[in-house]
């Protein structure tokens, strides 16, 4: 048996190919009916008609049989052909839309958080040297690194973020609302380019001794959360949310932040449904 290493057609082309083959078959039957129709008997040449009719070989009788059946069922066959043509046209339109959306999804920008760290700093916000894990009477400073992993630039990139000390497990009601009303500078990120955002506790306060103790015991966590907004090369609005933490289930593990299981989401494919989808956060205010 002849086998192919790769499929001859993509999976989404199977059904269009079947419908198209059926449409060709129906059209061929209609053509055969016109070819296989015996000529009408001339009024004054009866002998010539009989001679020509008898000279047709046996193989041609099949065409006459099929042609007669098609001729007798012309209206239903025409209706079926119209339906098949409509279905094939609809499928081809659907395939074209899929290819269009897939192409745009492949070409658009994708801005994600690639790394997160947190370390102790002085009251003035100067990180301690060497990098030191957060501790009491110091100012926690978080660094969120974002990069554009897409193939085209990301325009009007804006980051809105907060740092909070909350109980563990995280209760979203304790998370601060993101500062959407604040005037935030915007920038553009080319493919592979990135930037960083620094976060401190609200009012730039220091970490208290009880808070440090709770972080080590897993009773509390420092959560760095936010949203990235930008436009892709097609002018569409895109977004990415992030939520990283230290303390809680992982305790204080050096100067690295851990990714939380919730709060990390992004706009997905280029579709109306994806564009209308927004991150679900109870603390989100605009």
C-alpha positions in Angstrom: 0.0 0.0 0.0 1.3 3.5 -0.9 1.9 5.6 2.2 2.8 9.2 2.5 5.0 10.6 5.3 3.1 13.8 5.3 -0.7 14.4 4.7 -1.4 15.7 1.2 -3.7 18.4 2.5 -4.0 20.2 5.9 -6.7 18.9 8.1 -9.0 21.9 7.6 -8.9 21.2 3.9 -10.4 17.7 4.1 -14.0 18.5 4.1 -13.7 21.3 1.5 -11.9 18.9 -0.8 -14.7 16.3 -0.4 -17.4 18.8 -1.1 -15.5 20.1 -4.1 -15.1 16.6 -5.5 -18.8 16.0 -5.1 -19.5 19.2 -6.9 -17.2 18.2 -9.8 -18.9 14.8 -9.9 -22.4 16.4 -10.2 -21.2 18.8 -12.9 -19.6 15.9 -14.8 -22.8 13.9 -14.7 -24.6 16.9 -16.1 -22.1 17.2 -18.9 -22.4 13.5 -19.7 -26.1 13.9 -20.0 -25.7 16.5 -22.7 -23.1 14.4 -24.5 -25.0 11.1 -24.2 -28.4 12.4 -25.5 -29.1 10.5 -28.7 -29.6 12.8 -31.7 -33.2 13.4 -32.7 -34.5 11.3 -35.7 -34.4 13.3 -39.0 -37.7 13.6 -40.7 -36.4 12.4 -44.1 -33.4 10.3 -43.2 -34.6 7.4 -41.2 -32.2 4.9 -42.6 -29.2 7.1 -41.8 -30.4 7.5 -38.2 -30.8 3.7 -37.7 -27.3 3.2 -39.1 -25.6 5.8 -36.9 -27.5 4.6 -33.8 -26.4 1.0 -34.3 -22.7 2.0 -34.8 -22.4 3.2 -31.3 -20.3 0.7 -29.3 -21.3 -1.0 -26.1 -19.2 1.3 -23.9 -21.3 4.3 -24.9 -24.4 2.7 -23.6 -23.2 3.5 -20.1 -23.1 7.2 -20.9 -26.6 7.0 -22.3 -27.9 5.3 -19.1 -26.3 7.8 -16.8 -27.3 10.7 -19.1 -30.9 9.5 -19.1 -31.0 9.3 -15.3 -29.4 12.8 -15.0 -31.9 14.2 -17.5 -34.8 12.7 -15.6 -33.6 14.0 -12.3 -32.2 17.4 -13.5 -34.0 19.6 -11.0 -33.0 17.7 -7.8 -29.4 17.4 -9.1 -29.3 21.1 -9.8 -30.6 21.9 -6.3 -28.0 19.6 -4.7 -25.3 21.2 -6.8 -26.4 24.6 -5.6 -26.4 23.5 -2.0 -22.9 22.0 -2.4 -21.6 25.1 -4.1 -23.0 27.2 -1.2 -21.4 25.0 1.4 -18.0 25.0 -0.4 -18.1 28.8 -0.7 -18.9 29.1 3.0 -16.1 26.8 3.9 -13.6 28.6 1.7 -14.6 31.9 3.3 -14.1 30.3 6.8 -10.7 29.0 5.8 -9.7 32.5 4.5 -10.8 34.0 7.8 -8.8 31.4 9.7 -5.7 32.1 7.6 -6.2 35.9 8.1 -6.5 35.7 11.9 -3.6 33.1 12.1 -1.3 35.3 10.1 -2.1 38.4 12.2 -1.7 36.4 15.4 1.8 35.2 14.3 2.9 38.7 13.3 1.6 40.7 16.3 3.6 41.8 19.3 3.6 39.8 22.5 4.8 41.5 25.6 5.3 39.3 28.7 7.1 39.4 32.0 10.3 37.4 31.7 11.8 37.9 35.2 11.1 39.2 38.6 13.3 40.0 41.5 13.1 41.7 44.9 15.8 42.9 47.3 16.3 45.1 50.3 17.2 48.8 49.9 17.9 51.8 52.1 15.3 54.4 53.1 16.3 56.3 50.0 15.7 53.3 47.7 19.3 52.4 47.0 19.7 48.6 46.8 22.0 47.1 49.3 25.3 45.6 48.0 25.6 42.7 47.5 22.0 42.0 46.7 20.2 41.2 49.9 16.9 39.4 50.5 14.1 41.6 52.0 14.3 42.1 55.8 12.9 44.3 58.5 13.6 48.1 58.6 14.6 48.1 54.9 12.6 49.1 51.8 11.6 46.2 49.5 12.3 47.1 45.9 11.0 44.8 43.2 12.2 44.7 39.6 9.8 43.4 36.9 11.4 42.7 33.5 9.2 42.7 30.4 10.2 41.8 26.8 8.5 41.8 23.4 8.7 38.2 22.1 6.7 38.9 19.0 7.9 39.5 15.4 6.7 43.1 15.2 7.1 46.2 17.5 4.8 46.9 20.4 3.6 50.5 20.5 2.4 52.8 23.4 3.6 50.3 26.0 2.4 51.3 29.5 2.9 49.4 32.8 0.6 49.8 35.8 1.8 48.1 39.0 1.6 47.8 42.8 3.4 46.1 45.6 1.4 44.9 48.6 2.0 42.9 51.8 -1.0 40.6 52.2 -2.1 37.6 54.1 -1.4 34.1 52.7 -3.3 32.6 50.8 -3.7 35.7 48.8 -7.0 37.5 49.2 -7.6 39.7 46.1 -9.6 42.1 48.2 -6.3 43.0 50.0 -4.6 43.9 46.7 -4.4 47.6 45.9 -6.2 49.0 42.9 -3.9 49.6 39.9 -3.2 53.3 39.3 -4.9 53.5 35.9 -5.7 57.2 36.5 -2.0 58.1 36.9 -0.2 59.6 34.0 2.2 56.9 32.9 4.9 57.3 30.2 4.6 55.1 27.2 7.3 53.6 25.0 7.8 51.3 22.0 9.5 47.9 22.2 10.9 46.3 19.0 11.1 42.5 18.6 13.3 41.1 21.3 13.6 44.4 23.1 12.7 44.8 26.8 12.5 47.2 29.7 12.1 47.1 33.5 9.7 48.5 36.1 10.6 49.1 39.8 8.0 48.8 42.5 8.0 49.7 46.2 5.5 49.5 49.0 2.8 52.2 49.1 4.0 55.5 50.6 7.6 54.1 50.2 7.4 52.6 53.7 9.8 50.2 55.3 9.2 46.5 56.1 8.3 46.0 59.7 9.8 43.2 61.9 6.4 41.4 62.3 5.9 41.4 58.6 9.4 39.9 58.0 8.6 37.2 60.5 5.3 36.4 58.9 7.0 36.2 55.5 9.4 33.6 56.7 6.7 31.6 58.4 4.5 31.6 55.3 1.7 33.6 56.9 2.1 36.7 54.6 3.5 37.5 51.2 4.8 40.5 49.3 2.8 40.6 46.1 3.9 42.5 43.0 1.1 42.7 40.5 0.1 44.8 37.6 -1.0 45.1 33.9 0.9 45.9 30.7 -1.0 47.7 28.0 0.2 48.2 24.4 -0.9 48.3 20.8 0.3 45.9 18.1 1.4 46.8 14.6 -2.3 46.4 13.4 -3.4 49.1 15.9 -5.2 46.6 18.2 -5.1 47.1 21.9 -3.4 44.2 23.8 -2.8 43.5 27.5 -0.8 41.3 29.8 -1.4 40.9 33.6 1.2 39.6 36.1 1.3 38.6 39.7 4.6 37.6 41.4 5.4 37.1 45.1 7.8 36.3 47.8 7.0 34.8 51.2 3.9 32.7 51.5 4.3 29.1 50.4 7.9 29.6 49.2 9.2 31.8 52.1 12.0 34.2 51.4 14.2 32.5 48.8 17.0 34.9 48.0 16.2 37.9 45.7 13.9 36.1 43.3 10.2 36.4 43.0 7.9 33.4 42.4 5.1 33.3 39.8 1.7 33.0 41.4 -0.8 30.5 40.0 -3.4 33.3 39.4 -3.3 36.8 38.0 -1.1 36.0 35.0 -3.1 36.3 31.8 -2.9 38.0 28.4 -4.9 38.8 25.3 -4.7 35.9 22.9 -5.6 35.5 19.3 -6.6 38.2 16.9 -10.4 37.8 17.2 -13.4 39.7 18.3 -13.9 37.4 21.3 -10.3 37.8 22.4 -10.3 41.6 22.0 -13.5 41.9 24.1 -12.0 39.7 26.9 -10.6 41.5 29.8 -8.7 40.3 32.9 -11.0 39.2 35.8 -9.8 41.0 38.9 -12.1 42.1 41.7 -9.7 45.0 42.5 -9.6 46.3 38.9 -10.8 49.8 38.7 -10.8 52.2 35.7 
